[in-house]
């Protein structure tokens, strides 16, 4: 089973700039992902509260269910879950 987190209202802000006046040239976009610390703390809380709870409930139904990535140990360690989020959590929008 895959669990998808859609973080719909981030506080981080990026920028979009024109490269030049050519209309078909793609814009330069910086999503500014996780620039605001509130966003990282919110995503960490999602893992610590909801994902951990889902994993716990599923394991009680059947011990074959276990959280693979991130592991529960990763979720419990602030530095590890922050690194996991920075490396694996992507934005859910496009320019």
Buried (B, 14 or more C-beta within 10 A) or exposed (E): EEEEEEBEEBEBEEEEEEEEEEEEEEEEEEBBBBBBEEBBEBBBEBBBEEBBEBBEEBBEEEEEBEBEEBBBEBBEBEEBBBEBBEEEBEBEEEE
